[in-house]
Amino acid sequence: MPLLSNELIKLNNLQLAGKLVSEELMLGIHHSKRFGYGIEFEQYKHYQAGDDPKRIDWKLYARTQKHLVRESSTESNYHLRFIIDLSGSMNYTENGVSRLQYAKILLASLAYLGYRQGDMMSLYALQNGEVQTLVSSGKESFQRILYALEKAEASGDWLNENPKFPIFQQKQKEVVIFVSDFLQINEEWLNLIKNLANPHREIIVFQVLGKQEIDFDLKGFFRFKDLETGKEVELQAESIKAEVLKNAESYLKNLTLALQIPFVYLLRTSLEEPIANVISESLKRR
C-alpha cells in the first residue's frame, strides 16, 4: 500500500520521505525497461566478485533471497531541472496537507531517483514574476536540493505574462519537471510552458489540486481568501457551487487542450493521491 502524503509529512524528514517514495517506485518498476527519467534499465544479473555491492537490489533480495545486481546502459546525459511554484496559492491546505508540502516531497522523491542514477540536477523557484536559481548543477546537488526545498516558502504571485529566461535557453538534452497548482489569472503559467518547450527539452507538468478545489463539496458560509493577494470574501457555498464547478471544469478542460504540445506532458493529481503512484504514472506517459 503506497504511503499517503499525510503519512510522509509526519516523518518531518524530506530526505527520508523521498527515499521511501523512490523505493516504492523501484519495487514497482523493476521489470520495466524504462527506469526513471534518465537511463535505460536493461536487466538484473547475479552478483559476482568485483561488482559494486551498492548495486545489489536489497529489496529484491528480501523477496528472492538472491543477490541480484541492476545493470543499465551508459549513464544518461540528461539534465533534470526541477521547478517549484512558490506563489502564495501553494500554501493551500486540505486535511493537514499543504500543496507546498506535497510539491516538496514529490520533487525530493524525483531528486532521489536522479541521484541514484547519477543524473545532473538543478532546482529553480518561480515567485513574484522571477525565476530564482536555488541550486545549480554540480557537486552534491542532491543534498543541496533537499536543503533548498526544506527552506522554501511560498508567497506573492506570478504575473509575468511573457517570461524570458536565458538560463533555460541552453540546447542540451534535458527534462524540466514543473510542480504547480497551475492556477492563473490570464495565461502566465501557460506562456511559461510554451516558451520553454522545444525538441531538446521534455517538460513534465505536475498540476497539484485539492479535492475541494475540484469537487467544491461545501455547505454553509465560508470566508474565502485569495492566498496571493490576501483578499477575503464571505459567501454561502451552496449559492456559488454551480458556477464554481462550471468554471473549474472549463478551465481544466481548456488547460489540458492548450498543453497538448510536443514534448510536454501534463499530469493532474490531488493532495490525496499517493506520490509514488503519481510519479509512476508520469513515467508511463512519456
Order of alpha helices (4+ residues) and beta strands (2+ residues): alpha-alpha-beta-beta-alpha-beta-beta-beta-beta-alpha-beta-beta-alpha-beta-alpha-beta-alpha-beta-beta-alpha-beta-alpha
